[in-house]
Amino acid sequence: LHLYNIALFSLKKENYTSAIDILLDDIEKNDSLLSPQSLWILGRIIEISSDTEYKADEIKKIIMNKISSAIQAISYSAIQAAVDTVEKIPEMRSIISALLKENNTEAIKTLAHKIYTSEQLTSHTDFPSWMPRIC
C-alpha cells in the first residue's frame, strides 16, 4: 500500500484528474484494504489541492455513502476523508455535525486529532459547535 500511496500522490502532481478517477474506481471496489486507503488518499488530495471541482459531486457522494459501509475500515476512512475535506467541501459540515450528534466515537476522535494537528480548523465556522461534542 505504501507504493500505492506514492504512485497516486505522484500522479496527482502530473495529472490530477487521472488520480481522482483511479481513486474513485478503487473506492467503489469495496475491498477491505484498497478502498480505505483510497478514501484516505482522496481526502488528503482534496485537502491539499487548490482546484477541487473535478468530479466534486461524485466525490461528495462517495465519501458520504461510504461512511455507512458495513466494512469498518471503509467507514472509518470515509469519516477521515470527510474531516480532511471539510474546508474544501462545505457539504461535509452537515455530515460531521450529524456524526457528532450521534456521538460517533470515530468521528469525535478523527475531528479532535485534526483540530489538534491543524491550526486551520480552529478558525472554521463550525469550530464552536464541534468543541462541546469533542470534550
Stockholm file with secondary structure:
# STOCKHOLM 1.0

chainA/1-135         LHLYNIALFSLKKENYTSAIDILLDDIEKNDSLLSPQSLWILGRIIEISSDTEYKADEIKKIIMNKISSAIQAISYSAIQAAVDTVEKIPEMRSIISALLKENNTEAIKTLAHKIYTSEQLTSHTDFPSWMPRIC
#=GR chainA/1-135 SS CHHHHHHHHHHHHHCHHHHHHHHHHHHHTTCTTHHHHHHHHHHHHHHHCSCCCTTHHHHHHHHHHHTTCSSHHHHHHHHHHHHHHTTTCTTHHHHHHHHHHTTCHHHHHHHHHHHHHCGGGGGSTTHHHHHHHHC
#=GC SS_cons         CHHHHHHHHHHHHHCHHHHHHHHHHHHHTTCTTHHHHHHHHHHHHHHHCSCCCTTHHHHHHHHHHHTTCSSHHHHHHHHHHHHHHTTTCTTHHHHHHHHHHTTCHHHHHHHHHHHHHCGGGGGSTTHHHHHHHHC
//
